[in-house]
């Protein structure tokens, strides 16, 4: 029997070699997508941007008494701006250097 006939012929389980390879490649694609979605840079960057916005708004609306309590420094504003910058850094890092797709093992 030639190799092409052997790969198209189902084995005892009822699946051909082509079916198995197609299923494996679909699972690898789903795994790569899941790795990109749950990349820690996305989660950390998103949280820092969200909290940075909240703290920056708090710093903008702080009363003079709150600023005086921090020895004249609007600490909420500066902390919020720093958190925003760090969050944007993580998100840019994710965009500029995305997660590489996993390499396929050599099947011989």
C-alpha positions in Angstrom: 0.0 0.0 0.0 1.3 3.5 -0.8 1.8 6.1 1.9 -1.1 8.3 0.6 -3.5 5.3 0.8 -2.3 4.5 4.3 -2.8 8.0 5.6 -6.4 8.2 4.2 -7.4 4.8 5.5 -9.0 5.0 9.0 -7.3 3.0 11.7 -9.2 0.9 14.3 -10.6 3.9 16.1 -12.3 5.2 13.0 -10.1 8.3 12.6 -7.7 8.8 9.7 -4.3 10.3 10.2 -5.6 13.4 8.4 -8.4 13.8 10.9 -6.0 13.5 13.8 -3.6 16.0 12.4 -6.4 18.5 11.6 -7.7 18.2 15.2 -4.2 18.7 16.6 -3.6 21.8 14.5 -7.0 23.2 15.6 -6.1 22.6 19.3 -2.7 24.3 18.8 -4.4 27.3 17.2 -6.8 27.6 20.2 -3.9 27.2 22.6 -2.0 30.1 21.0 -5.1 32.3 21.0 -5.6 31.5 24.7 -2.0 32.4 25.5 -2.4 35.8 23.8 -5.7 36.5 25.6 -4.4 35.7 29.0 -0.9 37.3 28.6 0.0 38.9 32.0 1.1 42.1 30.3 -2.5 42.7 29.1 -4.0 42.1 32.6 -1.4 44.1 34.4 -1.5 47.0 31.9 -5.3 47.1 31.9 -5.5 47.2 35.7 -2.8 49.9 36.0 -4.6 52.0 33.4 -8.0 51.5 35.1 -6.7 52.3 38.6 -4.5 55.1 37.2 -7.6 56.8 35.7 -9.4 56.5 39.1 -6.5 57.8 41.1 -5.8 60.7 38.7 -9.5 61.8 38.8 -9.2 61.7 42.6 -6.1 63.8 42.5 -7.7 66.4 40.2 -10.7 66.7 42.5 -8.7 66.7 45.8 -9.4 69.5 48.3 -6.7 71.8 49.5 -7.0 70.1 53.0 -6.0 66.7 51.4 -3.1 68.3 49.6 -1.9 70.0 52.8 -2.2 66.7 54.7 0.4 65.3 52.2 2.8 68.2 52.9 1.6 70.2 49.9 2.1 67.5 47.3 -0.9 66.3 45.3 0.1 62.7 45.8 -3.0 61.2 44.2 -2.4 63.1 41.0 1.2 62.1 40.7 0.6 58.5 41.7 -2.3 58.3 39.1 -0.1 59.7 36.4 2.6 57.2 37.2 0.1 54.3 37.2 -1.2 55.5 33.8 2.3 55.6 32.4 3.1 52.1 33.7 -0.1 50.7 32.3 0.4 52.3 28.9 4.0 50.9 28.9 2.7 47.3 29.5 0.1 47.7 26.8 2.6 49.1 24.3 5.0 46.3 25.2 2.3 43.8 24.4 1.5 45.5 21.1 5.1 45.9 20.0 6.3 42.4 21.1 3.3 40.0 20.9 3.5 36.5 22.3 5.2 34.2 19.8 3.2 31.2 18.6 4.4 27.9 20.0 6.7 26.0 17.7 5.3 22.7 16.3 7.2 19.6 17.3 8.9 17.7 14.6 6.8 14.6 13.9 8.7 12.1 12.0 
